[in-house]
């Protein structure tokens, strides 16, 4: 199994980024998938989750700004991030939650004020 995250970068506050997580060796259509983030000196936290049937949940801090989605044909999970804030700066990780947990490598998101 491989989860390849991409799309991070440097953006000004108020800007947008879209993260992608391309999976291989595992069908995301039957998996629960999630995005986590870890800021310097802080614990890794859940940002958003999507189930195999498309039910989504979000951290309170990103509700209304971030959207998690899935393209089964491309076997890819996305995180659309709008109205970014400096406190969104972190390394973002893609994770397969079920059937067995598996982490992808992170992608850095930096939001300047």
RAHUJO-V691506 format. One record per backbone hydrogen bond with DSSP energy under -0.5 kcal/mol. CO is the residue of the C=O (numbers start at 1). NH is the residue of the N-H. If there is no record, write none. Layout:
# RAHUJO-V691506
CO;NH
CO;NH
This chain:
# RAHUJO-V691506
2;24
3;5
3;105
4;22
6;20
9;110
11;112
12;15
14;83
15;84
17;81
19;79
20;6
21;23
21;77
22;4
24;2
26;28
27;30
28;31
31;33
32;97
32;98
33;50
34;95
35;47
35;48
36;93
37;45
38;91
39;42
45;37
47;59
48;35
49;57
50;33
51;54
55;51
57;49
59;62
59;63
62;65
62;66
65;82
67;80
69;78
70;72
71;74
71;75
71;76
75;23
76;71
77;21
78;69
79;19
79;81
80;67
80;82
81;17
84;14
85;88
86;89
90;92
90;109
91;38
92;107
93;36
94;104
95;34
95;97
96;102
98;32
102;96
105;94
107;92
108;9
109;90
110;11
110;112
112;13
